[in-house]
Amino acid sequence: MMSNPSHRRMITIYVAVALLAVFIGLGMFVRVPYVALGPGPTVNTLGTIETEQGPQRVVTVDGAVDPNPKGHLNLTTVSLLDGLTLFQAIGKWLSPSSELQPRELQYKPGQSQDEVRQENLQQMTTSEDDATLAALNFLNKPTAVGVKEVVDKGPASGVLREGDRITSIGGTAVTTMEEMSAAIGHREPGETVDVEFLRDGKPQTAQVKLSERPDRPGAAYIGVTMRSVPADPRLDVTFDIGDIGGPSAGTMMTLAIIDQMTPGDLSHGEFVAGTGTIDPSGKVGPIGGIDHKIKAAKDAGATVFLVPSENCSLATSKAPDGIELVKIDTLTGAVDALNTLGTDKPRPHC
């Protein structure tokens, strides 16, 4: 006996609806092992950022020659979206401004989003120290070791405080964090050393009994977090970047410091954006996501973009029209290139 054709059609419809519901459910709730990269926010290192305490300067140089330079020297970022559903991943794959990457390229196995965030913030802190030191070296300004934080109940607790400038350890003059680490590194836990430092511009000397590092048995430590600072106590450099992490803002932060410590405006009336790591010697290093950063800068109104030379190939292949790509290898090269803006002098391009 043959089944009723209308009955078969109803079964077919029910099956199709059930399959569609399963597909929609999978698309809406099943996570895929991919992340989406795209243009992130840009921040003017010469401007301010909104915080819970109100507007705060991104880079502040107390005692600067020009504390309020005009123009734009924007750092750029890449947005990263994790936890994508299947439908979200398809949408990002179809978007011309987004890029899908396997999640393991951005996260180590077993690493959480919070752990990545903390790692990126630590990289930013290191980048801030390198930016300060690079700017001071470029300007031939003497440096010192600043106390950023004193470990609670550590060797220096009650002796040193935040803002002190350490000038000597055990009779050895120190002007950089590396020199200070070396001065402590060859000593033994339990040894007492004289620490010479400046507090509110006044020289002081105190004794600190070194302890054993919690993470390195047998190694001595003084129990402070350090940062590079100007030796001149009338000068101080601080940063407020918000939740932005990673090392790639180093070059633009360095330029912001230099702009405040020298007369005139480095941007020379142009909207300048850029990227690149920086080391204390002034070497500019490559970064990731250059194409997304250039697009973000162009969308924000930038006319000039500073590109680390090792990123030039990708930058030129995907750069939007209407933005000039200036190639840089060093801090000196970046400043020299900026000083040609508004003139007929040539500058290096990607």
C-alpha positions as a Markdown table, in Angstrom:
| # | Residue | x | y | z |
|---|---|---|---|---|
| 1 | Met | 0.0 | 0.0 | 0.0 |
| 2 | Met | 1.5 | 3.4 | -1.0 |
| 3 | Ser | 1.8 | 6.2 | 1.5 |
| 4 | Asn | -0.1 | 9.5 | 1.1 |
| 5 | Pro | 2.0 | 12.1 | -0.9 |
| 6 | Ser | 0.8 | 14.9 | 1.4 |
| 7 | His | 2.0 | 12.8 | 4.4 |
| 8 | Arg | 5.5 | 12.4 | 2.8 |
| 9 | Arg | 5.7 | 16.1 | 2.2 |
| 10 | Met | 4.9 | 16.8 | 5.8 |
| 11 | Ile | 7.6 | 14.4 | 7.0 |
| 12 | Thr | 10.1 | 16.1 | 4.6 |
| 13 | Ile | 9.1 | 19.6 | 6.0 |
| 14 | Tyr | 9.5 | 18.4 | 9.6 |
| 15 | Val | 12.9 | 16.9 | 8.8 |
| 16 | Ala | 14.0 | 20.1 | 7.0 |
| 17 | Val | 12.8 | 22.3 | 9.9 |
| 18 | Ala | 14.6 | 20.0 | 12.4 |
| 19 | Leu | 17.8 | 20.2 | 10.4 |
| 20 | Leu | 17.5 | 23.9 | 10.1 |
| 21 | Ala | 17.0 | 24.3 | 13.8 |
| 22 | Val | 20.0 | 22.2 | 14.5 |
| 23 | Phe | 22.1 | 24.3 | 12.0 |
| 24 | Ile | 20.9 | 27.5 | 13.6 |
| 25 | Gly | 21.6 | 26.2 | 17.1 |
| 26 | Leu | 25.1 | 25.1 | 16.0 |
| 27 | Gly | 25.8 | 28.4 | 14.3 |
| 28 | Met | 24.6 | 30.5 | 17.3 |
| 29 | Phe | 26.1 | 28.6 | 20.2 |
| 30 | Val | 29.0 | 26.4 | 19.1 |
| 31 | Arg | 32.4 | 28.1 | 19.5 |
| 32 | Val | 35.0 | 27.8 | 16.8 |
| 33 | Pro | 38.8 | 27.7 | 17.5 |
| 34 | Tyr | 39.4 | 31.0 | 15.7 |
| 35 | Val | 39.9 | 34.6 | 16.6 |
| 36 | Ala | 39.0 | 37.7 | 14.5 |
| 37 | Leu | 41.5 | 40.5 | 14.1 |
| 38 | Gly | 40.5 | 43.9 | 12.9 |
| 39 | Pro | 41.3 | 47.7 | 13.2 |
| 40 | Gly | 41.4 | 48.8 | 16.8 |
| 41 | Pro | 41.2 | 52.2 | 18.5 |
| 42 | Thr | 43.9 | 54.8 | 17.9 |
| 43 | Val | 45.1 | 57.1 | 20.7 |
| 44 | Asn | 46.8 | 60.4 | 20.4 |
| 45 | Thr | 49.9 | 60.2 | 22.6 |
| 46 | Leu | 49.9 | 64.0 | 22.8 |
| 47 | Gly | 46.3 | 64.1 | 24.0 |
| 48 | Thr | 44.2 | 62.7 | 26.9 |
| 49 | Ile | 42.3 | 59.5 | 27.6 |
| 50 | Glu | 39.1 | 59.2 | 29.6 |
| 51 | Thr | 39.6 | 57.4 | 33.0 |
| 52 | Glu | 37.4 | 57.0 | 36.1 |
| 53 | Gln | 39.2 | 60.1 | 37.5 |
| 54 | Gly | 38.3 | 62.1 | 34.3 |
| 55 | Pro | 40.6 | 63.0 | 31.4 |
| 56 | Gln | 44.3 | 62.1 | 31.9 |
| 57 | Arg | 47.2 | 62.9 | 29.6 |
| 58 | Val | 48.4 | 59.8 | 27.8 |
| 59 | Val | 52.1 | 60.8 | 28.2 |
| 60 | Thr | 53.0 | 63.4 | 30.8 |
| 61 | Val | 56.5 | 65.0 | 31.2 |
| 62 | Asp | 56.8 | 67.1 | 34.3 |
| 63 | Gly | 59.2 | 69.9 | 33.8 |
| 64 | Ala | 58.9 | 69.6 | 30.0 |
| 65 | Val | 60.0 | 72.4 | 27.6 |
| 66 | Asp | 56.7 | 72.1 | 25.7 |
| 67 | Pro | 54.2 | 70.3 | 27.9 |
| 68 | Asn | 51.3 | 70.8 | 25.4 |
| 69 | Pro | 52.6 | 70.2 | 21.9 |
| 70 | Lys | 49.9 | 70.5 | 19.1 |
| 71 | Gly | 49.0 | 67.9 | 16.6 |
| 72 | His | 48.6 | 64.1 | 16.4 |
| 73 | Leu | 51.1 | 61.3 | 17.1 |
| 74 | Asn | 48.7 | 58.5 | 17.3 |
| 75 | Leu | 49.5 | 55.0 | 18.5 |
| 76 | Thr | 47.5 | 52.3 | 16.8 |
| 77 | Thr | 46.0 | 49.0 | 17.9 |
| 78 | Val | 44.5 | 45.8 | 16.6 |
| 79 | Ser | 41.2 | 44.5 | 17.9 |
| 80 | Leu | 40.9 | 40.8 | 18.8 |
| 81 | Leu | 37.6 | 39.0 | 19.2 |
| 82 | Asp | 37.7 | 35.6 | 20.9 |
| 83 | Gly | 35.0 | 33.1 | 21.6 |
| 84 | Leu | 33.5 | 33.3 | 18.1 |
| 85 | Thr | 30.4 | 31.3 | 17.3 |
| 86 | Leu | 30.2 | 29.7 | 13.9 |
| 87 | Phe | 27.9 | 32.4 | 12.5 |
| 88 | Gln | 30.2 | 35.1 | 13.9 |
| 89 | Ala | 33.2 | 33.5 | 12.3 |
| 90 | Ile | 31.5 | 33.3 | 9.0 |
| 91 | Gly | 30.5 | 37.0 | 9.3 |
| 92 | Lys | 34.1 | 38.0 | 10.1 |
| 93 | Trp | 35.4 | 35.8 | 7.3 |
| 94 | Leu | 33.2 | 37.7 | 4.8 |
| 95 | Ser | 34.1 | 41.1 | 6.2 |
| 96 | Pro | 36.8 | 42.9 | 4.2 |
| 97 | Ser | 38.1 | 44.6 | 7.4 |
| 98 | Ser | 38.5 | 41.5 | 9.5 |
| 99 | Glu | 40.9 | 38.5 | 9.5 |
| 100 | Leu | 40.4 | 35.1 | 11.0 |
| 101 | Gln | 43.3 | 33.3 | 12.6 |
| 102 | Pro | 43.6 | 30.0 | 14.5 |
| 103 | Arg | 43.3 | 30.7 | 18.2 |
| 104 | Glu | 46.6 | 29.1 | 19.0 |
| 105 | Leu | 48.4 | 31.9 | 17.1 |
| 106 | Gln | 47.3 | 34.4 | 19.8 |
| 107 | Tyr | 46.9 | 32.2 | 22.9 |
| 108 | Lys | 49.3 | 29.6 | 24.3 |
| 109 | Pro | 47.8 | 26.2 | 25.1 |
| 110 | Gly | 45.7 | 26.5 | 28.2 |
| 111 | Gln | 46.2 | 30.2 | 28.5 |
| 112 | Ser | 43.1 | 32.2 | 29.5 |
| 113 | Gln | 42.0 | 35.6 | 28.2 |
| 114 | Asp | 42.9 | 37.1 | 31.5 |
| 115 | Glu | 46.4 | 35.7 | 31.5 |
| 116 | Val | 46.9 | 37.1 | 28.0 |
| 117 | Arg | 45.6 | 40.5 | 29.1 |
| 118 | Gln | 48.0 | 40.5 | 32.1 |
| 119 | Glu | 50.9 | 39.5 | 29.8 |
| 120 | Asn | 50.1 | 42.3 | 27.4 |
| 121 | Leu | 49.9 | 44.9 | 30.2 |
| 122 | Gln | 53.3 | 43.8 | 31.5 |
| 123 | Gln | 54.7 | 44.2 | 28.0 |
| 124 | Met | 53.2 | 47.7 | 27.9 |
| 125 | Thr | 54.9 | 48.5 | 31.2 |
| 126 | Thr | 58.2 | 47.3 | 29.8 |
| 127 | Ser | 57.6 | 49.3 | 26.6 |
| 128 | Glu | 56.9 | 52.5 | 28.7 |
| 129 | Asp | 60.3 | 52.0 | 30.4 |
| 130 | Asp | 62.1 | 51.4 | 27.1 |
| 131 | Ala | 60.3 | 54.5 | 25.6 |
| 132 | Thr | 61.5 | 56.7 | 28.5 |
| 133 | Leu | 65.1 | 55.4 | 28.2 |
| 134 | Ala | 65.1 | 55.7 | 24.4 |
| 135 | Ala | 63.9 | 59.3 | 24.5 |
| 136 | Leu | 66.4 | 60.3 | 27.2 |
| 137 | Asn | 69.2 | 58.6 | 25.3 |
| 138 | Phe | 68.2 | 60.4 | 22.1 |
| 139 | Leu | 68.2 | 63.7 | 23.9 |
| 140 | Asn | 71.5 | 63.0 | 25.7 |
| 141 | Lys | 69.8 | 63.3 | 29.1 |
| 142 | Pro | 71.3 | 61.5 | 32.0 |
| 143 | Thr | 69.2 | 58.7 | 33.5 |
| 144 | Ala | 68.5 | 57.2 | 36.9 |
| 145 | Val | 66.7 | 54.2 | 38.4 |
| 146 | Gly | 63.3 | 55.2 | 39.7 |
| 147 | Val | 61.4 | 53.2 | 42.4 |
| 148 | Lys | 58.1 | 52.3 | 40.9 |
| 149 | Glu | 56.8 | 50.1 | 43.7 |
| 150 | Val | 58.2 | 48.7 | 47.0 |
| 151 | Val | 57.4 | 45.1 | 47.8 |
| 152 | Asp | 55.3 | 44.8 | 50.9 |
| 153 | Lys | 57.4 | 43.4 | 53.8 |
| 154 | Gly | 60.4 | 43.2 | 51.4 |
| 155 | Pro | 64.0 | 44.3 | 52.2 |
| 156 | Ala | 63.4 | 47.9 | 51.2 |
| 157 | Ser | 60.0 | 48.2 | 52.8 |
| 158 | Gly | 60.0 | 51.2 | 55.2 |
| 159 | Val | 63.3 | 52.4 | 53.7 |
| 160 | Leu | 62.6 | 53.3 | 50.1 |
| 161 | Arg | 59.4 | 54.6 | 48.7 |
| 162 | Glu | 57.7 | 55.2 | 45.3 |
| 163 | Gly | 59.3 | 58.1 | 43.4 |
| 164 | Asp | 62.8 | 57.7 | 45.0 |
| 165 | Arg | 65.7 | 57.9 | 42.5 |
| 166 | Ile | 68.4 | 55.3 | 43.3 |
| 167 | Thr | 71.9 | 56.6 | 42.5 |
| 168 | Ser | 74.2 | 54.1 | 44.1 |
| 169 | Ile | 74.2 | 50.5 | 45.5 |
| 170 | Gly | 77.0 | 49.5 | 47.8 |
| 171 | Gly | 79.2 | 52.2 | 46.5 |
| 172 | Thr | 78.5 | 51.4 | 42.9 |
| 173 | Ala | 76.9 | 54.1 | 40.8 |
| 174 | Val | 73.8 | 53.0 | 38.9 |
| 175 | Thr | 72.1 | 54.9 | 36.1 |
| 176 | Thr | 70.1 | 52.2 | 34.5 |
| 177 | Met | 68.0 | 49.2 | 35.6 |
| 178 | Glu | 70.6 | 46.8 | 34.1 |
| 179 | Glu | 73.3 | 48.5 | 36.2 |
| 180 | Met | 71.2 | 48.2 | 39.3 |
| 181 | Ser | 70.4 | 44.5 | 38.7 |
| 182 | Ala | 74.1 | 43.8 | 38.2 |
| 183 | Ala | 75.1 | 45.7 | 41.4 |
| 184 | Ile | 72.7 | 43.5 | 43.4 |
| 185 | Gly | 73.3 | 40.3 | 41.4 |
| 186 | His | 76.8 | 39.6 | 42.6 |
| 187 | Arg | 75.8 | 40.0 | 46.3 |
| 188 | Glu | 74.5 | 37.4 | 48.7 |
| 189 | Pro | 71.2 | 37.2 | 50.5 |
| 190 | Gly | 71.6 | 38.6 | 54.1 |
| 191 | Glu | 74.2 | 41.1 | 53.0 |
| 192 | Thr | 73.6 | 44.7 | 54.0 |
| 193 | Val | 74.3 | 47.4 | 51.5 |
| 194 | Asp | 74.3 | 51.2 | 51.5 |
| 195 | Val | 71.7 | 52.7 | 49.1 |
| 196 | Glu | 72.1 | 56.2 | 48.0 |
| 197 | Phe | 69.0 | 57.9 | 46.5 |
| 198 | Leu | 67.3 | 61.2 | 45.9 |
| 199 | Arg | 63.9 | 61.9 | 47.6 |
| 200 | Asp | 62.2 | 65.1 | 46.6 |
| 201 | Gly | 65.5 | 66.2 | 45.0 |
| 202 | Lys | 67.5 | 65.7 | 48.3 |
| 203 | Pro | 70.3 | 63.1 | 48.5 |
| 204 | Gln | 69.9 | 60.4 | 51.2 |
| 205 | Thr | 71.6 | 57.3 | 52.3 |
| 206 | Ala | 70.1 | 54.2 | 54.0 |
| 207 | Gln | 71.1 | 50.6 | 54.7 |
| 208 | Val | 69.1 | 47.7 | 53.3 |
| 209 | Lys | 69.6 | 44.1 | 54.2 |
| 210 | Leu | 69.1 | 42.0 | 51.0 |
| 211 | Ser | 66.9 | 39.0 | 51.0 |
| 212 | Glu | 66.7 | 35.9 | 48.9 |
| 213 | Arg | 64.6 | 36.1 | 45.8 |
| 214 | Pro | 61.4 | 34.1 | 46.1 |
| 215 | Asp | 61.7 | 32.9 | 42.5 |
| 216 | Arg | 65.5 | 32.3 | 42.5 |
| 217 | Pro | 66.9 | 30.5 | 45.5 |
| 218 | Gly | 70.4 | 31.8 | 46.4 |
| 219 | Ala | 70.0 | 35.1 | 44.5 |
| 220 | Ala | 69.7 | 38.4 | 46.4 |
| 221 | Tyr | 67.1 | 41.0 | 45.8 |
| 222 | Ile | 66.2 | 44.4 | 47.2 |
| 223 | Gly | 62.5 | 44.2 | 46.8 |
| 224 | Val | 61.6 | 47.1 | 44.5 |
| 225 | Thr | 60.0 | 47.4 | 41.0 |
| 226 | Met | 62.2 | 49.8 | 39.0 |
| 227 | Arg | 61.6 | 52.1 | 36.0 |
| 228 | Ser | 63.9 | 54.3 | 34.0 |
| 229 | Val | 63.6 | 58.0 | 34.9 |
| 230 | Pro | 65.5 | 61.2 | 34.2 |
| 231 | Ala | 68.4 | 61.8 | 36.5 |
| 232 | Asp | 67.2 | 65.4 | 36.9 |
| 233 | Pro | 64.6 | 65.2 | 39.8 |
| 234 | Arg | 62.7 | 68.2 | 38.2 |
| 235 | Leu | 61.8 | 65.9 | 35.3 |
| 236 | Asp | 59.5 | 62.9 | 35.4 |
| 237 | Val | 57.7 | 60.9 | 32.7 |
| 238 | Thr | 54.4 | 59.0 | 33.4 |
| 239 | Phe | 51.9 | 57.2 | 31.2 |
| 240 | Asp | 48.2 | 56.5 | 31.2 |
| 241 | Ile | 47.4 | 54.3 | 28.2 |
| 242 | Gly | 44.3 | 52.6 | 29.8 |
| 243 | Asp | 43.8 | 48.9 | 29.0 |
| 244 | Ile | 46.0 | 48.9 | 25.9 |
| 245 | Gly | 48.7 | 46.3 | 26.1 |
| 246 | Gly | 51.6 | 44.9 | 24.2 |
| 247 | Pro | 54.9 | 46.5 | 23.1 |
| 248 | Ser | 54.0 | 48.0 | 19.8 |
| 249 | Ala | 53.2 | 51.5 | 21.0 |
| 250 | Gly | 56.8 | 52.1 | 22.1 |
| 251 | Thr | 57.9 | 54.2 | 19.1 |
| 252 | Met | 54.9 | 56.6 | 19.3 |
| 253 | Met | 55.2 | 57.0 | 23.1 |
| 254 | Thr | 58.9 | 57.8 | 22.7 |
| 255 | Leu | 58.1 | 60.5 | 20.1 |
| 256 | Ala | 55.5 | 62.0 | 22.4 |
| 257 | Ile | 58.2 | 62.3 | 25.1 |
| 258 | Ile | 60.6 | 63.9 | 22.7 |
| 259 | Asp | 57.9 | 66.3 | 21.4 |
| 260 | Gln | 57.3 | 67.6 | 25.0 |
| 261 | Met | 61.0 | 67.9 | 25.8 |
| 262 | Thr | 61.9 | 69.9 | 22.7 |
| 263 | Pro | 60.4 | 73.1 | 21.3 |
| 264 | Gly | 58.1 | 73.0 | 18.3 |
| 265 | Asp | 55.7 | 70.3 | 17.1 |
| 266 | Leu | 57.0 | 67.0 | 15.6 |
| 267 | Ser | 53.8 | 66.5 | 13.6 |
| 268 | His | 54.3 | 69.8 | 11.7 |
| 269 | Gly | 50.5 | 70.2 | 11.2 |
| 270 | Glu | 50.0 | 66.6 | 9.8 |
| 271 | Phe | 47.9 | 63.9 | 11.4 |
| 272 | Val | 50.7 | 61.4 | 12.1 |
| 273 | Ala | 50.0 | 57.8 | 13.3 |
| 274 | Gly | 52.3 | 54.9 | 13.5 |
| 275 | Thr | 53.5 | 51.8 | 15.3 |
| 276 | Gly | 56.7 | 49.9 | 16.2 |
| 277 | Thr | 58.5 | 48.5 | 19.2 |
| 278 | Ile | 61.4 | 50.5 | 20.7 |
| 279 | Asp | 64.5 | 49.5 | 22.6 |
| 280 | Pro | 66.6 | 51.8 | 24.8 |
| 281 | Ser | 69.1 | 52.3 | 21.9 |
| 282 | Gly | 66.3 | 53.7 | 19.7 |
| 283 | Lys | 65.9 | 50.7 | 17.4 |
| 284 | Val | 62.4 | 50.4 | 15.9 |
| 285 | Gly | 61.1 | 46.8 | 15.7 |
| 286 | Pro | 58.3 | 45.1 | 13.7 |
| 287 | Ile | 54.8 | 44.4 | 14.9 |
| 288 | Gly | 51.8 | 42.3 | 14.0 |
| 289 | Gly | 48.6 | 43.5 | 12.3 |
| 290 | Ile | 50.1 | 46.4 | 10.4 |
| 291 | Asp | 47.4 | 46.3 | 7.7 |
| 292 | His | 44.7 | 46.7 | 10.4 |
| 293 | Lys | 46.5 | 49.5 | 12.1 |
| 294 | Ile | 47.0 | 51.5 | 8.9 |
| 295 | Lys | 43.2 | 51.1 | 8.2 |
| 296 | Ala | 42.4 | 52.3 | 11.7 |
| 297 | Ala | 44.7 | 55.3 | 11.3 |
| 298 | Lys | 43.2 | 56.2 | 7.9 |
| 299 | Asp | 39.7 | 56.0 | 9.3 |
| 300 | Ala | 40.7 | 58.3 | 12.2 |
| 301 | Gly | 42.0 | 60.9 | 9.8 |
| 302 | Ala | 45.7 | 60.2 | 9.6 |
| 303 | Thr | 47.6 | 61.4 | 6.5 |
| 304 | Val | 51.1 | 60.0 | 7.5 |
| 305 | Phe | 51.9 | 56.6 | 9.0 |
| 306 | Leu | 55.2 | 55.5 | 10.4 |
| 307 | Val | 55.9 | 51.9 | 9.4 |
| 308 | Pro | 58.8 | 49.7 | 10.8 |
| 309 | Ser | 60.9 | 48.8 | 7.8 |
| 310 | Glu | 60.3 | 45.1 | 8.3 |
| 311 | Asn | 56.5 | 45.6 | 8.0 |
| 312 | Cys | 56.8 | 47.5 | 4.7 |
| 313 | Ser | 56.0 | 44.7 | 2.4 |
| 314 | Leu | 52.6 | 43.9 | 3.9 |
| 315 | Ala | 51.9 | 47.5 | 4.6 |
| 316 | Thr | 52.2 | 48.5 | 0.9 |
| 317 | Ser | 50.2 | 45.5 | -0.3 |
| 318 | Lys | 47.1 | 46.4 | 1.7 |
| 319 | Ala | 47.3 | 50.1 | 2.5 |
| 320 | Pro | 44.3 | 52.3 | 1.6 |
| 321 | Asp | 44.7 | 55.2 | -0.6 |
| 322 | Gly | 45.4 | 58.7 | 0.8 |
| 323 | Ile | 47.9 | 57.8 | 3.5 |
| 324 | Glu | 51.6 | 58.2 | 3.2 |
| 325 | Leu | 53.7 | 55.3 | 4.5 |
| 326 | Val | 57.0 | 56.5 | 5.9 |
| 327 | Lys | 59.6 | 53.8 | 6.5 |
| 328 | Ile | 61.6 | 53.9 | 9.8 |
| 329 | Asp | 64.3 | 51.8 | 11.3 |
| 330 | Thr | 65.4 | 53.9 | 14.2 |
| 331 | Leu | 64.2 | 56.7 | 16.5 |
| 332 | Thr | 66.6 | 59.1 | 14.8 |
| 333 | Gly | 65.2 | 58.1 | 11.4 |
| 334 | Ala | 61.7 | 58.7 | 12.7 |
| 335 | Val | 62.4 | 62.2 | 14.0 |
| 336 | Asp | 64.4 | 63.1 | 10.9 |
| 337 | Ala | 61.5 | 62.0 | 8.7 |
| 338 | Leu | 59.0 | 64.0 | 10.8 |
| 339 | Asn | 61.1 | 67.1 | 10.4 |
| 340 | Thr | 60.7 | 66.9 | 6.6 |
| 341 | Leu | 56.9 | 67.2 | 6.9 |
| 342 | Gly | 55.8 | 70.5 | 5.3 |
| 343 | Thr | 59.0 | 70.8 | 3.3 |
| 344 | Asp | 60.3 | 69.6 | 0.0 |
| 345 | Lys | 63.0 | 67.5 | 1.6 |
| 346 | Pro | 62.7 | 63.7 | 0.8 |
| 347 | Arg | 61.9 | 61.1 | 3.3 |
| 348 | Pro | 62.0 | 57.3 | 3.1 |
| 349 | His | 58.9 | 55.5 | 2.0 |
| 350 | Cys | 57.8 | 51.9 | 2.0 |
